[in-house]
Amino acid sequence: MVHKGSCHCGGIAFEVEGEITGGVTCNCSICQRKGAVMWFVTHDQFKLKTPETAMSTYTFNKHVINHRFCPTCGMHPFGEGTAPGGKRMLFVNLRCVEDIDLDAVPVKSFNGRAL
């Protein structure tokens, strides 16, 4: 299934293919503040529908995750990084995906503060 998503103003739009079987919340300093529910996907599942120049990027701590956000509305629709095994991955903020029942998605907690 292809899911469409965007930031609030639509300045960043994307499509992602796959079945949403669960999400992850994290208690690290940035994830806790932005309240994202993350769905991890590979780069081949994700298609950015707007120019990369429409986005801003924030990194912190070890600077290994590119937290993408909209400079107009401030939403964080996705981020990019590398999984522990070396594979490039993305997380999609499920709160930015259209037409899903987020209450029906099982969500696990991750202790990002321990990293």
C-alpha positions as a Markdown table, in Angstrom:
| # | Residue | x | y | z |
|---|---|---|---|---|
| 1 | Met | 0.0 | 0.0 | 0.0 |
| 2 | Val | 1.2 | 3.5 | -0.8 |
| 3 | His | 0.7 | 6.1 | 1.9 |
| 4 | Lys | 0.8 | 9.8 | 1.3 |
| 5 | Gly | 2.1 | 12.3 | 3.8 |
| 6 | Ser | 3.2 | 15.9 | 4.3 |
| 7 | Cys | 4.1 | 18.6 | 6.7 |
| 8 | His | 1.2 | 20.8 | 7.9 |
| 9 | Cys | 1.5 | 23.4 | 5.1 |
| 10 | Gly | 2.2 | 20.9 | 2.3 |
| 11 | Gly | 5.7 | 22.3 | 1.6 |
| 12 | Ile | 7.2 | 18.8 | 2.2 |
| 13 | Ala | 5.2 | 16.0 | 0.6 |
| 14 | Phe | 6.1 | 12.3 | 0.3 |
| 15 | Glu | 4.8 | 8.9 | -0.5 |
| 16 | Val | 5.9 | 5.7 | 1.3 |
| 17 | Glu | 5.1 | 2.2 | 0.4 |
| 18 | Gly | 4.5 | -0.6 | 2.9 |
| 19 | Glu | 2.3 | -1.9 | 5.6 |
| 20 | Ile | 2.2 | 0.0 | 8.8 |
| 21 | Thr | 2.5 | -2.7 | 11.4 |
| 22 | Gly | 3.7 | -0.6 | 14.3 |
| 23 | Gly | 5.3 | 2.6 | 15.4 |
| 24 | Val | 8.0 | 3.7 | 17.9 |
| 25 | Thr | 8.2 | 6.6 | 20.3 |
| 26 | Cys | 11.5 | 7.7 | 21.8 |
| 27 | Asn | 12.3 | 9.6 | 24.9 |
| 28 | Cys | 15.5 | 11.3 | 23.7 |
| 29 | Ser | 15.6 | 15.0 | 24.0 |
| 30 | Ile | 14.3 | 15.8 | 20.5 |
| 31 | Cys | 11.8 | 13.0 | 20.0 |
| 32 | Gln | 10.1 | 13.7 | 23.3 |
| 33 | Arg | 9.6 | 17.3 | 22.4 |
| 34 | Lys | 8.3 | 16.8 | 18.9 |
| 35 | Gly | 6.1 | 13.9 | 19.8 |
| 36 | Ala | 6.8 | 11.8 | 16.7 |
| 37 | Val | 5.5 | 8.3 | 16.3 |
| 38 | Met | 8.1 | 6.8 | 14.0 |
| 39 | Trp | 7.7 | 4.1 | 11.3 |
| 40 | Phe | 11.1 | 2.9 | 10.0 |
| 41 | Val | 11.4 | 2.2 | 6.3 |
| 42 | Thr | 14.2 | 1.8 | 3.7 |
| 43 | His | 15.1 | 4.5 | 1.2 |
| 44 | Asp | 13.5 | 2.4 | -1.6 |
| 45 | Gln | 10.1 | 2.6 | 0.1 |
| 46 | Phe | 10.2 | 6.4 | 0.3 |
| 47 | Lys | 9.6 | 8.9 | -2.4 |
| 48 | Leu | 10.0 | 12.6 | -1.7 |
| 49 | Lys | 7.5 | 14.5 | -3.9 |
| 50 | Thr | 8.9 | 18.0 | -3.3 |
| 51 | Pro | 12.4 | 19.4 | -3.9 |
| 52 | Glu | 14.9 | 18.7 | -1.2 |
| 53 | Thr | 15.5 | 22.5 | -1.1 |
| 54 | Ala | 12.1 | 22.9 | 0.5 |
| 55 | Met | 13.4 | 21.2 | 3.7 |
| 56 | Ser | 15.6 | 22.2 | 6.5 |
| 57 | Thr | 17.7 | 19.7 | 8.5 |
| 58 | Tyr | 18.6 | 19.6 | 12.2 |
| 59 | Thr | 21.3 | 17.3 | 13.7 |
| 60 | Phe | 22.5 | 17.1 | 17.2 |
| 61 | Asn | 24.6 | 15.1 | 19.6 |
| 62 | Lys | 26.6 | 12.6 | 17.4 |
| 63 | His | 25.2 | 14.2 | 14.2 |
| 64 | Val | 24.2 | 10.9 | 12.7 |
| 65 | Ile | 20.4 | 11.5 | 12.2 |
| 66 | Asn | 19.2 | 14.2 | 9.8 |
| 67 | His | 15.9 | 15.4 | 11.3 |
| 68 | Arg | 14.1 | 16.9 | 8.3 |
| 69 | Phe | 11.6 | 19.7 | 9.0 |
| 70 | Cys | 9.6 | 22.4 | 7.2 |
| 71 | Pro | 11.0 | 25.9 | 7.6 |
| 72 | Thr | 7.5 | 27.3 | 7.0 |
| 73 | Cys | 5.2 | 25.3 | 9.4 |
| 74 | Gly | 7.9 | 23.7 | 11.6 |
| 75 | Met | 6.6 | 20.1 | 11.2 |
| 76 | His | 9.1 | 17.1 | 11.3 |
| 77 | Pro | 7.7 | 14.7 | 8.7 |
| 78 | Phe | 10.7 | 12.3 | 8.5 |
| 79 | Gly | 14.3 | 11.8 | 9.3 |
| 80 | Glu | 17.2 | 9.9 | 7.8 |
| 81 | Gly | 20.1 | 7.9 | 9.3 |
| 82 | Thr | 21.9 | 4.7 | 9.3 |
| 83 | Ala | 20.8 | 1.6 | 11.2 |
| 84 | Pro | 23.3 | -0.2 | 13.5 |
| 85 | Gly | 24.1 | -2.7 | 10.7 |
| 86 | Gly | 25.0 | 0.1 | 8.3 |
| 87 | Lys | 21.9 | 0.2 | 6.2 |
| 88 | Arg | 20.5 | 3.6 | 5.3 |
| 89 | Met | 17.0 | 4.1 | 6.9 |
| 90 | Leu | 14.3 | 6.7 | 7.2 |
| 91 | Phe | 11.8 | 7.2 | 9.9 |
| 92 | Val | 8.4 | 8.6 | 8.8 |
| 93 | Asn | 6.5 | 10.5 | 11.4 |
| 94 | Leu | 3.1 | 8.7 | 11.4 |
| 95 | Arg | 1.5 | 11.8 | 12.6 |
| 96 | Cys | 2.2 | 13.3 | 9.2 |
| 97 | Val | 0.7 | 10.4 | 7.2 |
| 98 | Glu | -2.8 | 10.9 | 5.7 |
| 99 | Asp | -5.7 | 8.6 | 6.2 |
| 100 | Ile | -4.5 | 6.3 | 9.0 |
| 101 | Asp | -6.0 | 5.5 | 12.3 |
| 102 | Leu | -3.0 | 6.2 | 14.5 |
| 103 | Asp | -4.9 | 4.9 | 17.6 |
| 104 | Ala | -5.0 | 1.5 | 15.8 |
| 105 | Val | -1.3 | 1.3 | 15.3 |
| 106 | Pro | 0.6 | -0.6 | 18.0 |
| 107 | Val | 3.3 | 1.7 | 19.4 |
| 108 | Lys | 6.5 | 0.6 | 21.3 |
| 109 | Ser | 8.7 | 2.8 | 23.4 |
| 110 | Phe | 12.4 | 3.2 | 22.9 |
| 111 | Asn | 14.8 | 4.5 | 25.5 |
| 112 | Gly | 16.8 | 6.9 | 23.4 |
| 113 | Arg | 18.1 | 8.7 | 26.5 |
| 114 | Ala | 20.2 | 5.6 | 27.3 |
| 115 | Leu | 22.3 | 6.1 | 24.1 |
